Amino acid sequence: MSWVVRLAYGSIFLLLLAVTLGVGYITFVDWRDRRRRQEAERQARRSKRR
């Protein structure tokens, strides 16, 4: 296998890893923000009742 092919496979692997980690990060941040928003809504509803 030539060094060009190895370089291409290595680059493809790194790009796939970067995209996977990026999607995971975006998913985690969205989940965290949604949880914060829901908690803020719950607290707002509680304060309106009192």
C-alpha positions as CSV (number, residue, x, y, z in Angstrom):
1,M,0.0,0.0,0.0
2,S,1.5,3.3,-0.9
3,W,1.9,6.3,1.4
4,V,-0.8,8.2,-0.5
5,V,-3.4,5.6,0.2
6,R,-2.4,5.4,3.8
7,L,-2.6,9.2,4.0
8,A,-6.0,9.2,2.4
9,Y,-7.4,6.5,4.7
10,G,-5.9,8.3,7.7
11,S,-7.5,11.6,6.6
12,I,-10.9,9.9,6.1
13,F,-10.7,8.3,9.5
14,L,-9.9,11.6,11.2
15,L,-12.7,13.4,9.3
16,L,-15.2,10.7,10.3
17,L,-14.0,11.0,13.9
18,A,-14.3,14.8,13.9
19,V,-17.8,14.7,12.5
20,T,-18.9,12.0,15.0
21,L,-17.5,14.0,17.9
22,G,-19.1,17.2,16.6
23,V,-22.5,15.5,16.3
24,G,-22.1,14.1,19.8
25,Y,-21.2,17.5,21.2
26,I,-24.1,19.2,19.5
27,T,-26.5,16.5,20.7
28,F,-25.2,16.9,24.3
29,V,-25.5,20.7,24.3
30,D,-29.0,20.5,22.9
31,W,-30.0,18.0,25.5
32,R,-28.5,20.2,28.3
33,D,-30.2,23.3,27.0
34,R,-33.5,21.6,26.7
35,R,-33.3,20.4,30.3
36,R,-32.4,23.9,31.5
37,R,-35.3,25.4,29.6
38,Q,-37.8,22.9,31.0
39,E,-36.5,23.5,34.5
40,A,-36.9,27.3,34.0
41,E,-40.5,26.8,32.7
42,R,-41.3,24.6,35.8
43,Q,-40.0,27.2,38.1
44,A,-41.9,30.0,36.3
45,R,-45.1,27.9,36.6
46,R,-44.5,27.3,40.3
47,S,-43.9,31.0,41.0
48,K,-47.1,32.0,39.2
49,R,-49.1,29.6,41.4
50,R,-48.0,31.3,44.6
